[in-house]
Amino acid sequence: MDENIAQSLYNRAKTAPDDPALMFKENGVYVTKSAAWFWDRAERIASGLIKLGIHAGDKVAIMSSTRVEWTLADLAILSLRGITVTIYPSLLEHDVAFILNNSDSRAVFVENGAARDRVQKVIKDLPGIIAIIVFEDVPVTDDKIFTLRQIEKLGDDNPAPDEVKRRMDSIAMDDTATIIYTSGTTGPPKGAEILHRNIIANLKDLLSLTFNVPGDITLAYLPLAHAYERINQFGAIYVHMIYAYAESLDTVAQNILEVRPTILPGVPRVYEKIYARIMSEIESGPRIKKALFVWALNIGKASLPYRLAKKPIPAGLRIRYTVAKALVFNKLSQKLGGRLRIGITAAAPLAPAIIEFFNALGIPIYEGYGMTETFAPAIISYEGNFKIGYVGKPLPSMQVKIAGDGEILMKGPAVFKGYYKKPDGTPAMIDEVGWLHSGDIGDIDKDGFVRITGRKKDLIITAGGKNITPQNIENLFTTDPFIAQCVACGDNMKYLTAVLVLNEQEITAWAKQKRIIFKSYKALTGDKQVYELIKQKVDRLNEKLASFETIKKFVISDHEFSIESGELTPTMKVKKNKVIEHFKEALDALYDKD
């Protein structure tokens, strides 16, 4: 019988108690904790939950940013044969109330006092909630409120190791492990039921590919409420890796230097920012430094096909590549800690030019593809199986095919059970013969590599009847150092327009160089000289596109898209419908001027 995740941690703690398992900051310094420490904390929390009245099959929610307590709570819930319900901490109160009610959650872990107050406002209508458990030490003013420290004290006073183990060992592979709620951009959130066998199928696939290996260190900063970061967490436990926590999204760059990860899961926005920062430093540096970088980059690109195919690099090129590595590449790799073995980009498309850029510099960035409904990875690139512009090949247990309309279909043991309490919603995703309909369009080449070309719902059909996939246009535009984000628009219109977000650091430096006087970044985005600069950039990028794909007019946003503005998901994917809604008046005006 396969180990479930809780058993995997338990067995690791018993057979290799000193095995380093977790890294997080205490008093401003990273500390490493062992597998034995990890299990001991999880077991004490689990014993406390038993004393509270949590039974096998009960749902317990977690609403918090990514931190070590999230993982401890998750493993405690799973060890009791419970079901972890995930809630993004950025959700509005009515969505939090909906998820707690829809999932039948019995308790909820929250991060701090502010999150406790938000949940307290809604649980008066949720009599099934027996406890709110706060990770941080806060004043307790209600008999339903507990701190995590109090729950652990309950566990210490009422230890139940035998009951925890009995429940853990009774877990069946077809039991639900977690319910992950989608963002609900087109309606109420839907809870995807993920079974224990879905999780283990993915982990066994990744292990068979030696994608991650014991002793690897990975840095967590994406939301654990999302399947992408959650499979990374479980992978670290299952494969005996070290799971390190960034302090916050704002400190990721510094934490990378401190943790020096060997595996770095990321999303396109992160790598786009690193790319922009490198290019900005090169552009603003001495002319000789820029020339050296360009020379080294060209050498890296020339050698890349040989390295990807694991073929010998021709002698002359190999010597130049060795010199380029010593003079340029090794220094740049230090920006990602200096020992990165695998960088992963997923959750949204990253421009192939940026992937080529990093790999040319000897920084291995591989693309992957999956969905909440496949518990993240379904198709992945890795060393020896990598082709720029493609998201990779299906995991060993997954089948992938292309439907007649170009939609990507998937089948395999990682495909979810269905949507909780929504039996009518699942058939729209999984057909009668078991194929999961992804909603993405793409193709498969002769070597089995899968390429994503867009979302069915994002397809732009112009007034002239041209079908345009905006993804490639948007990816192209974000390769320019001055353009941070791009949303192409123009459905049912005569031509395409776009909403552009500028790279604040780059445009601010340019404005100062041009001695443009401005009071704020917001004011600078409305400057005529800035508009003319960006128009030149747009015109140059348009030369690489077919005439019907070109961006004829554009709007410059006065702010970067964010989770708080509602224009990004918690995994930093752009919510195009929200962007178009927010900029509707400005976009309409572009067409009204004709």
DOSEZA-643584 format. One record per residue: residue in three letters; x, z, y of N, C-alpha, C in turn. Coordinates in steps of 0.02 Angstrom, whole numbers, plus 50000, padded with zeros to 5 digits. Layout:
<sites>
ALAXZYXZYXZY/...
</sites>
This chain:
<sites>
MET500425000049940500005000050000500445000050063/ASP500254996150114500644995850175500595002450214/GLU501135004250247501105009950292500675008250352/ASN500265012850376499965011950441500465014650493/ILE500305013750557500785015450609500945022950609/ALA500435027150601500555034350601501015036250542/GLN500885033450483501315034850425502025032450438/SER502095026850472502755024250487503155029150528/LEU502835032050579503185037050620503325043350580/TYR502835045650541502915051650499503515050750452/ASN503535045150416504075043950368504755043350403/ARG504755040350462505375039850500505625046750520/ALA505155051150541505345057850561505605061950503/LYS505345060650442505545064550384506205061950354/THR506295055350354506895052450322507485051750370/ALA507335050950434507875050150484507685054050546/PRO507645060750541507395064850596507775064150661/ASP508425062750656508835062250716508855055150745/ASP508505050550714508475043650737508215043350808/PRO508605040750857508345040350926507735035850929/ALA507195038350960506555034750959506275033351028/LEU506365037851075506055037251141506565038751195/MET506485035251252506885036751311506415037051372/PHE506495042251411506095042751473506465047351521/LYS506245047451583506605051451633506325058551638/GLU506785063251638506635070251652507085072451708/ASN506775074951762507165077251820507635071751846/GLY507385065551844507765060051873508295057051829/VAL508355059351766508875056951721508555054851655/TYR508775049151627508515046951563508755051651507/VAL508275053651465508435057651406508195053851344/THR508515054951289508335051751226508055056951178/LYS507485055351148507155059951102507135056951032/SER507185061250983507235059050913506545057650883/ALA506565054450824505945053150787505605059650768/ALA505995064850752505705071350734505345074450794/TRP505645073950853505325076450915504675072650927/PHE504695066150919504115061750929503545063950884/TRP503675064550819503135066450773502885073450786/ASP503345078050801503135084950813502645085350871/ARG502795081850926502335081850984501665078750965/ALA501675072950930501055069650912500635073950865/GLU500965077350818500605081550769500285087550804/ARG500635090550852500355096250888499745094150929/ILE499785088250961499205085750998498625084350950/ALA498785081450892498275079950842497925086350819/SER498325091650806498035098050785497575100850840/GLY497785100050903497365102250958496715098450962/LEU496735091950948496125087750949495655089850892/ILE495935091650834495515094150779495145100450801/LYS495505104950834495185111250857494635109650908/LEU494735104450949494225102450997493595099750963/GLY493675097050903493105094250867493125086750858/ILE493725083850862493795076650851493835075250775/HIS493395070850751493365069350679493625062350665/ALA493755060950601493945054150581493405049250603/GLY493625043650631493155038650655492935039550726/ASP493095045250757492915046350827493345041950873/LYS493045039950929493425036150978493675040751033/VAL494305039951050494595043851104494935038851152/ALA494765039251215495025034451264495665036951297/ILE496065032251321496665033751362496625029551425/MET496645032851483496645029451547497255031851587/SER497785027951584498405030151615498875024251623/SER499345024851669499895020051672500355021251612/THR500825016851602501275017351544501775023051553/ARG501745027751508502185033651509502205036551439/VAL502675041051427502775043651359502155047151332/GLU501775050451376501185054051353500655049251326/TRP500635043051352500165038051326500305036951252/THR500935036051236501135034851166501005040851122/LEU501155046851147501045052851108500295053751093/ALA499875052551143499145053051133498905047851083/ASP499155041751090498955036251046499115037950973/LEU499725040350960499915041950891499525047950864/ALA499365052650907498965058450886498265056150865/ILE497965051750904497295049150888497315045350823/LEU497795040850816497835036650756497975040850693/SER498375046150700498545050250642497935053950615/LEU497425054750657496805058150636496295053250609/ARG496495047050598496045041750579495525040550634/GLY495745042050696495325040750754495435033750779/ILE495075031950831495105025250861495285026050934/THR495835022950955496045023351025495695017951066/VAL495365020051119495035015551166495455015151229/THR495625009051250496075008251307495685006651371/ILE495895009951426495585008851491496135007851543/TYR496125002351579496615001351632496485006451688/PRO497005009751712496895014751765496675011751831/SER496755005151838496555001851900495814999951902/LEU495455001051847494754999051845494325003251893/LEU493795000151917493315003651960492905008551917/GLU492605013451951492255018851916491695016251871/HIS491325011151895490765008751854491015005451790/ASP491605002251792491894999451731492145004851684/VAL492435010151712492655015851672492065018951636/ALA491515019951673490915022751643490635018251589/PHE490635011651602490375006951552490775007451487/ILE491445007551492491875007551432491785014051394/LEU491795019751430491705026151395491035026451359/ASN490525023751391489855023751361489805018751304/ASN490035012551317489975007251267490375008851204/SER490945012151213491385013551155491185019851117/ASP490715023751145490515030151114491105035051112/SER491535034751163492115039151164491905046451166/ARG492275050651128492145057851125492585061851173/ALA493155059051190493615062351237494015056951272/VAL494335058951327494735054051364495355057451392/PHE495935054351379496565056551410496645052851476/VAL496835056451529496955053451594497635055751620/GLU497875052351671498565053251693498665059451737/ASN498225060251786498335065351837497675067851866/GLY497725071951917497135074751947496665069651978/ALA496945064552009496525059352039496125055651986/ALA496445054051930496085050751875495565055351845/ARG495725061751839495235066651814494615066651858/ASP494715066651924494145066751971493715060551963/ARG494025054851952493645048551944493205048951881/VAL493495051551826493105052051765492565057351771/GLN492715062951805492215068251814491585065651849/LYS491685060851894491115058051931490625054351886/VAL490885051651830490465047351788490235050651723/ILE490575056051702490395058651635489755062851635/LYS489495064351695488855067951695488315063951661/ASP488405057351660487925052951625488155051351554/LEU488695054651531488975053251465489035059751426/PRO488475062151399488485068651365488915068751302/GLY489105062851276489525062651216490245064651228/ILE490465064651292491165066451308491235074051305/ILE491675076451261491765083651254492385086151291/ALA492825081551312493445083951345493765078451387/ILE494035080451444494495076351484495165079751480/ILE495665076251455496335079251445496825075951493/VAL497125079951536497555077451589498295078051568/PHE498665072651573499365072751553499775077551596/GLU499635077551661500025081751707499695088651713/ASP500095093551731499835100351741499435100551806/VAL498785101551801498345101851859497895108051851/PRO497615110451906497145116051900496545114151857/VAL496335118751814495765117551769495165121251797/THR494645117451816494065120451850493415119451811/ASP493465116851750492865115051713493015116251639/ASP492495118351601492625119751530492735113551488/LYS492635107651519492785101351484493475098651502/ILE493815101951547494475099551571495025103451537/PHE495525099651511496115102751480496735098951504/THR497285102351507497925098751517498205097251448/LEU498665092451446498995090851383499355096951355/ARG499645100851401500005106951380499525111751344/GLN498905112151368498415116551336498205113951267/ILE498145107351262497975104451196498535105751146/GLU499155105051168499715106551124499735113951105/LYS499555118351153499525125551138498975126851087/LEU498405123351093497875123851042498145121950974/GLY498545116550973498855114350911499345119350883/ASP499735122450928500215127550906499855133650876/ASP499295135550908498925141450886498505139950824/ASN498345133650814497915131650758498235125650721/PRO498835126450695499175120750664498785118150604/ALA498765111450600498395108350544498785102550515/PRO499415103650496499825098050471499535094850408/ASP499245098950365498965096150303498355091850316/GLU497935094050363497335090050380497535083650416/VAL498035084050461498275078050495498535073050443/LYS498935075450396499215070950346498675068150300/ARG498175072350282497635069950239497255064250273/ARG497095065150337496735059850372497175053650379/MET497805054650397498265049050405498325044950341/ASP498385048450285498475044950220497825041750197/SER497265043750226496615040850205496445034450243/ILE496855032650292496715026750332496735020550288/ALA496215016350292496185009950256496395004450304/MET496684999150277496904993650319496324990250357/ASP495714990850330495144987850364494794992750411/ASP495094998550422494835003150473495015000550542/THR494585001850590494745000150660495265005050686/ALA495795002350716496325006550745496215007550820/THR495985002350854495935002650926495404997750951/ILE495114999351007494654994751041494964993351109/ILE495124987051120495454984951182494944980951223/TYR494804983251282494294980051324494614974651368/THR494284968851369494514963451412494364965051484/SER494644961151529494594962651600493894961651628/GLY493484957751594492794956951615492704953251680/THR493094947851691493044944051754492404940151759/THR492084938751703491464934751704490874938851678/GLY490914945451679490384949751654490664956451633/PRO490244960651602490494967151581491074966451532/PRO491534971251531492094970851484491854970651412/LYS492234967051370492074966751298492624970251260/GLY492424974251211492914978151173493104974651108/ALA493724972251105493974968951044494184974250993/GLU493874974050934494044978750881494654976250843/ILE495184980050846495804978350812495884982950751/LEU495964979950693496024983750631496754985550618/HIS496864990550576497544992350557497904986350524/ARG497544982350486497874976650453498074971350503/ASN497704970650559497904965950612498584967850640/ILE498674974350653499304976850681499884975850632/ILE499774978050570500304977750520500494970550504/ALA500004965950503500154958850490500634956150542/ASN500514957650605500964955250658501654958350652/LEU501684964850638502334968250634502744965650575/LYS502414964450519502774961850461503044954850476/ASP502654950850511502884944150530503504944550574/LEU503474948650625504034949250672504654951950636/LEU504554956650591505114959450554505424954150508/SER505014949850478505274944750433505694939650471/LEU505564938950536505944934150577506564937450608/THR506674943850593507194947950624507164947250700/PHE506534946950725506434946350797506684952650831/ASN506494958350803506774964650826507074968250766/VAL507604972050778507964975250723508074982650739/PRO508184986850688508304993950701508864994950752/GLY508744999550797509245001050849509154997150913/ASP508734991950912508584988450974508274993251025/ILE508384991851089508084995851142507644991251183/THR507014993351193506554989351233506294993551290/LEU506164990551347505934994151406505194992651418/ALA504794998051421504074997351431503904998351504/TYR503554993451532503304994051601502644990551610/LEU502454986251562501794983051565501264988051541/PRO500624986951556500124991951538500004992451463/LEU500024998551438499894999751367499154998751349/ALA498734997951400498034996251387497964989051364/HIS498494985151369498484978051350498834977151283/ALA498594972351244498864971251176499604969551178/TYR499844966151229500544963951232501024969851231/GLU500924974751276501374980551276501244984951216/ARG500624985151193500464989551137500814987351073/ILE500864980851060501214978551000501964979951007/ASN502224979951069502924981751079503034989151062/GLN502554993351082502595000451065502595001450990/PHE502104998350956502064999050884502664996150848/GLY502924990550875503514987450846504114992050848/ALA504184995750904504745000350911504705005850859/ILE504095008150844504005013350793504145010550723/TYR503845004750709503855001750643504554999550622/VAL504934996950671505594993950657506164998850672/HIS505995005050693506505010150708506925008050768/MET506585005950821506915004350884506865010350931/ILE507175009650990507105014751043506615011851095/TYR506105015551109505595013451157505705017351222/ALA505935013851274506095016951338505555015351389/TYR505445019951435504915019251485505215018351554/ALA504995013151589505165012551660504765017751698/GLU505025019751755504665024651796504035021751826/SER504075015351846503495011951875503675004551880/LEU503195000551899503324993351910503844992351965/ASP503834996752015504284995952072505004997552055/THR505115001252001505805003351984506094999451925/VAL505744994251902505954990751841506674988151848/ALA506844985151904507514982251913508054987651904/GLN507944993451935508434998951929508435001851858/ASN507845002651828507795005451761508125000951709/ILE508094994351719508434989751674509184991151673/LEU509464992551732510184993951736510355000551702/GLU509875005351703510005011851673509905011751597/VAL509385008351574509225008151503509645003051466/ARG509794997451498510164991751470509834989451405/PRO509214986951410508844985051349509154979151312/THR509024978951248509214973151208508634968351199/ILE508024970951207507414966851207507014968551269/LEU506804963451306506434964651368505794960451369/PRO505224963351349504594959751357504424959251431/GLY504194953551451504014952551522503454947651530/VAL503254946851592502744941951610503064937251661/PRO502784931251670503094926351715503264929051784/ARG502824933251813502954935651881503614939351885/VAL503784943051833504414946851833505014942151833/TYR504994937151789505564932451785505594927851846/GLU505004926251875505004922251936505344926051993/LYS505234932651996505544936652049506304937252038/ILE506514938051975507234938351961507564931751979/TYR507234926251960507484919551976507554918652051/ALA507024920552088507034919752161507594923952192/ARG507694930052165508214934452192508914931552180/ILE509024928852121509674925852106509794919852152/MET509294915552159509374909652200509474911452273/SER509124916652296509204918752365509914921352379/GLU510174925252331510854927852339511374922152340/ILE511264917152298511724911552295511694907552360/GLU511074906152383510984902152444511284905452506/SER511224912152508511464915752567512204917652563/GLY512514916352505513214918152495513694912952523/PRO514344914152514514854909452538514774902652504/ARG514984897352539514914890652513515284889652447/ILE515874892752440516264891952378515904895352319/LYS515564900952333515194904452280514604900152257/LYS514274896852304513714892452287513954886552246/ALA514514883652265514784877952229514974879852157/LEU515274885852149515464888252083514844889252040/PHE514314892052070513704893252033513384886652010/VAL513344881852055513054875352037513454872051981/TRP514104872451986514534869651932514394873051866/ALA514374879751867514254883551806513564882151777/LEU513054881651821512374880351798512334873551764/ASN512664868551792512674861951761513024861951693/ILE513554865851688513904866651623513434870051573/GLY513084875251596512614878751553512064874151528/LYS511794869951572511264865251552511524860051503/ALA512134857751514512424852751469512544855551399/SER512724861951395512874864951330512244867651295/LEU511694868251333511094871451307510814867951244/PRO510754861351243510494858151182510884859851119/TYR511544860451125511964862251067511834869551047/ARG511774873851097511674880951081510994882151051/LEU510484878651076509814879551049509764876950977/ALA510134871550963510124868750896510634871950850/LYS511004876850877511534880350839512054875350813/LYS512224870550855512724865650838513364866950878/PRO513944864850852514564865950890514554862250957/ILE514784865651008514834862451074515474858351075/PRO515454851951097516064847851099516634851451135/ALA517234850251113517824854151134517884854751210/GLY517864849151246517954849351319517414853351353/LEU516794852251331516234855951360516274863351342/ARG516514864751281516564871751258517064875551302/ILE517614872451320518104875751362517804877151431/ARG517454872251459517144873251526516604878651522/TYR516234878751467515704883751459516014890751455/THR516574891451420516914897951413517134900451482/VAL517394895751523517614897551591517004899551633/ALA516464895551629515854897051667515564903751648/LYS515604905251584515344911651559515734917451589/ALA516394916751589516824922151615516744923051690/LEU516684917551726516674917951799515974919251828/VAL515444917051794514774917251823514264920751777/PHE514194918151716513644920351673513664927851657/ASN514254930251640514314937351621514104941951679/LYS514274939951740514094943951799513334943851809/LEU513034938051801512304937651809511934941451755/SER512204941451694511854944951640511844952551653/GLN512304954951694512314962051710511684964151749/LYS511374959351783510754960851820510184962751773/LEU510254960951709509764962851658510064967751608/GLY510574971351631510854976651590511484974751551/GLY511604968351542512224966151511512214965551436/ARG511674967651403511674967051330510994964351304/LEU510654960751347510004958051327510084952951271/ARG509744954151216509754949651158509164944851159/ILE508584947551179507984943451183507584945551244/GLY507444940751287506954941651341506334937851321/ILE505754940851329505134937651308504694936651370/THR504394930751376503894929651427503254927451393/ALA502714930751413502064929251383501524931451432/ALA500894931051410500294932951449500074927451497/ALA500534923251519500374917551563500954912751558/PRO500864906451578501414901651573501954902751625/LEU502574901851603503154902051647503424894951652/ALA503594892851712503844886051722504424884451675/PRO504404878851638504964877051594505634876851630/ALA505624874851695506254874451733506564881351740/ILE506154886551746506424893351752506684895851685/ILE506334894151631506574895951564507244892451551/GLU507294886051568507924882351560508474885651602/PHE508314887651663508794890751708509114896851676/PHE508694901551650508954907651621509374906251559/ASN509114901851516509474900351454510124896651468/ALA510134892451520510744889051539511274894051561/LEU511044899651592511494904851615511684909651559/GLY511454908351498511624912551442511184918751437/ILE510624918751473510144924351470509554921851428/PRO509494924051365509004921051320508294923351335/ILE507894919051365507194920451380506774915851335/TYR506374918951292505954915151246505214916151264/GLU504834910851254504124911151270503714912651207/GLY503164916151216502714917551161501994916651184/TYR501544916851136500834915751152500404919851105/GLY499884922751132499404926451091498824928451134/MET498374932351104497774934651138497644941851117/THR497224945251155496984951751132496684951051062/GLU496334945451051495974944450988496434942950929/THR497084941750941497564941250887498064947050891/PHE497884952150928498314957750944499004955350967/ALA498984951251018499574948551052499894942851014/PRO500494943450984500854937450963500514933650907/ALA500454927150916500214922650863500694916950855/ILE501004915050911501494909550913502084912150953/ILE502694910850929503264913850964503894909550955/SER504314909851006504974906751003505494912150988/TYR506024910250956506574914950943507194910850928/GLU507754914150924508394910750914508364906150854/GLY508544899850864508534894950811507874891350804/ASN507344893950837506694890750838506424891050910/PHE506704886750951506564887151022506604880151052/LYS506094878451089506084871951123505764873051192/ILE506134871451244505884872551312505264868451325/GLY504764871651354504124868351366503604869851313/TYR503824873251259503374874951204503384882551195/VAL502834885451172502804892751163503074894951096/GLY503254890151053503564891850990503174889350930/LYS503294892650874502954890950811502504896750790/PRO501984895350751501544900850728501944905950687/LEU501744912250693502024917450650501884915550577/PRO502284917950530502224915750460501514916350431/SER501144921450451500484922450421499924918950460/MET500094915650516499594912550558499554905050546/GLN498944902350548498844895150547498604893050616/VAL498844887350639498644884850705498484877450698/LYS497944875250730497784868150732497454866550798/ILE497414860150813497114857850876496444854550862/ALA495924856850896495254854050888495214847250921/GLY494664843750908494584837050935494604836751011/ASP494394842151043494404842251117495044845151145/GLY495544846251100496194848851122496254856351121/GLU495714859951102495744867251102496184869751045/ILE496564875051058496994878151007496574882950966/LEU496594881950899496234886150853496734889950809/MET496574896250792497034900350753496654904050698/LYS497014905150643496724908750586497274912850553/GLY497104918950531497604923050496497414930250496/PRO497804934550463497634941550455497664945650520/ALA497954942850573497984946450636497364945350679/VAL496924940750660496334939350700495844945250697/PHE495604947250754495214953350761494554953250722/LYS494264959150716493624959850680493054956750719/GLY493044957850784492494955450827492434960050887/TYR491924958850928491814962950987491354968750970/TYR491554974750989491174980850974490474980451006/LYS489964981350963489264981250984489054974451013/LYS489434969250999489254962551024489294957550967/PRO488904958350915488934953550860488764946450881/ASP488374945750935488194939050959488764935850997/GLY489244939851021489804936951058490364934551015/THR490424937250955490984935450911490934928350884/PRO490344925850863490314918950838490544913650889/ALA490504915350953490744910651004491504910051002/MET491834915250974492564915250969492804913050900/ILE492454915350847492664913850778492124909650745/ASP492304903650722491794899250693491644901150621/GLU491194897350590490944899150524491474898950469/VAL492034895550481492564895250431493174899450451/GLY493084903650502493604908550518494114906650570/TRP494034900850603494504898850655494324902250721/LEU494834905450751494754908450817494844903150871/HIS494354902350914494384897450968494684900751030/SER495274898451049495674901951100495434900851172/GLY495114895051184494954893351253495524889951290/ASP496104889451257496684885951285496734879051254/ILE497014874451290497114867751264497864866451258/GLY498044862251209498744860851198498854855851143/ASP499454855551117499614850951062500184853851020/ILE500294850650963500824852750917501264846750904/ASP501924847450912502364841750902502544840950828/LYS502944835950813503104834250743503504839750708/ASP503834844050748504234849450718503834855950712/GLY503204855750732502784861650725502774866250786/PHE503084864150842503084868150903502434867050941/VAL502164872450967501524872251001501644872351077/ARG501274868051111501314867951184500624869551213/ILE500604873851263499984875451298499964871251362/THR499434867451371499384863251430498884865751481/GLY498474870751463498014873551512497434877251479/ARG497004879951522496394883251499495814878351506/LYS495374878251457494794873851461494384875251524/LYS494304881651540493894883351597494244882051664/ASP494904881251663495284879951724495354872451739/LEU495134868151693495204860951702494874858851767/ILE495234855051808494964852451871494754845151861/ILE494134843751875493894836851872493734834651943/THR494114829951969494024827852038493394823552046/ALA493204822452108492624818252122492734811152096/GLY493364809152089493514802452062493534802351986/GLY493384808051954493344808251881494004809651846/LYS494534811351884495184812851853495174819951824/ASN495374820651761495444827351730496154829851742/ILE496224835451775496874838151794496964845251767/THR497514846351732497694853151710498134856251764/PRO497884861351799498264863951857498894867751839/GLN498954869951776499524874251756500194871051772/ASN500274864651755500924861451765501094860751839/ILE500584859551880500684859051952500904865751980/GLU500544870951960500694877751985501394879951963/ASN501574878451901502244880151877502784876651917/LEU502674870251932503154866451971503264869652040/PHE502714871552072502764874152140503124880852143/THR503064884852090503404891352091504144890952077/THR504394884952062505124884152054505474883852122/ASP505094882752175505394882752242505494890052264/PRO506094891852287506224898752305505764901552359/PHE505474897152401505044899552455504324900752432/ILE504134898252373503444898852350503424903552290/ALA503074909152299503044914252246502464912952198/GLN501894910852224501304909752183500904903852209/CYS500554900452163500174894552182499534894252141/VAL498984892752174498354891452139498104884652163/ALA498074879852117497834873152133497064873152130/CYS496754869852177496024869652183495794862452192/GLY495154861252185494904854552199494394851952149/ASP494084856352111493574854152063493004850752101/ASN492824844652078492294840552108492444838252179/MET493074838652199493274836452266493694830052261/LYS493814826952318494164820452319494914821152303/TYR495194827052318495904828052307496044835452298/LEU496664836952279496844843952265497104847452328/THR496934853852332497214858252383497514864252346/ALA497804868852383498104874552349498124880652395/VAL498124886452364498274892752399498984894552379/LEU499424895452429500124896952416500294903952441/VAL500664907552400500944914052420501694913052428/LEU501954915252485502664914152499503094919952472/ASN503724918452460504204923552442504394927252506/GLU504154933352513504224937052576504964937852596/GLN505384939552548506094940552564506414934052588/GLU506244928552554506554922152571506314919652639/ILE505664919852652505394917152714505584921552773/THR505634928052762505834932652816506564931352836/ALA506994930452786507704928952801507764922352838/TRP507374917352818507394910752851507164911452924/ALA506634915252935506364916053002506864919453049/LYS507214924453022507714927853063508284923153080/GLN508474918953031509004914153043508804909153097/LYS508164907353099507904902553149507714906053214/ARG507824912653216507664916753275506924916353294/ILE506504916253243505784916453255505584923753264/ILE505224925053317505014931953331504344933153297/PHE504304938553258503674940153224503614947653217/LYS502994950153219502874957253216502804959853145/SER502574955353100502454957453031502484951352986/TYR502544952652921502534947052873501874943352877/LYS501334946952885500674943852890500644939052948/ALA500924941153004500934936753063501384930653051/LEU501934931753015502404926253002502084920752960/THR501644922552914501324917452871500884912652911/GLY500704914652972500294910253014500704906353065/ASP501364906953063501794903553112501824896053098/LYS501804892053151501804884753144502454882153112/GLN503014885253129503654883053100503684884453025/VAL503394890053006503364891752935502924886552899/TYR502364884852929501924879852898502294873252889/GLU502664871152940503024864752935503564864952881/LEU503904870752875504404871452822504074870652753/ILE503524874152743503184874052678502894867152665/LYS502674863652718502414856852709502974852252684/GLN503574853152710504144849152685504264850652611/LYS504224857052593504314859052523503774855852479/VAL503154856152502502594853352464502674845852456/ASP502864842452509502954835152506503494833352455/ARG504034837252453504584835952407504364837152334/LEU503984842352323503734843852256503224838652233/ASN502824836252280502314831152264502624824752237/GLU503244823452255503584817452231503674817452156/LYS503634823352125503724823952053503064823552015/LEU502514822352052501854822252022501524815352029/ALA501054813951984500644807951992500234808752056/SER500044803252087499704803452152499064807752150/PHE498684807352095498054811052091498184818552079/GLU498804820452061498964827552049499264830852111/THR499424827052162499764829952220499324834552261/ILE499644839452291499294844052335499284841052405/LYS498694838952427498634835452492498644840452550/LYS498324846152541498294851252594498354858052561/PHE498524863152601498624869752571498464875152622/VAL498334881052595498234887152635498794891952617/ILE499094895152667499604900252654499274907152656/SER499324910752602499034917552599499454922152643/ASP499114926952675499494931752716499684937952676/HIS499584937752609499784943352566499944940752497/GLU500334944652460500484942852391499884944952348/PHE499694940752300499164942652254499344949152220/SER498854953452210498994959952180498414962252137/ILE498544967252096498014970352056497504973652102/GLU497764976852156497334980552202496854975852239/SER497084969852255496654965052290496164961652244/GLY496244962752178495794959652130496004952652110/GLU496584950352135496804943552122497284942952063/LEU497494948652036497914948751976497604953351924/THR497694951551861497514956051806498054961451801/PRO497934966751762498454971851753499104969151723/THR499084963351690499704960351664499954954751710/MET499714954951773499954950551827499794943251817/LYS499264941751780499004934951777498544933951837/VAL498594927951867498184926551925497454925451904/LYS496994928851938496284927651928496074922151975/LYS496084916051950495984910251994495304910352027/ASN494794912451989494124912552019494084917352078/LYS494454922952073494454927752128494834925052189/VAL495394921752175495784918752230495364913552267/ILE495044909152228494634903952260494054906952298/GLU493774912352271493224915852305493464918952371/HIS494064922252369494324925552428494524920552483/PHE494734914452463494974909552511494474903752521/LYS493854904852500493354899552500493274896452570/GLU493214900652620493104898052688493684893752710/ALA494294896052699494894892352720494964885852680/LEU494814886052615494864880052573494324875052593/ASP493714877352605493184872752626493364869252691/ALA493704872952735493904870052800494404864352791/LEU494814864652738495294859152726494934852652712/TYR494374853052677493994846952662493534845052719/ASP493304849952758492854848552814493194844452868/LYS493874844952869494244841452922494284833852911/ASP494084831552851494124824352837493614820452878/
</sites>
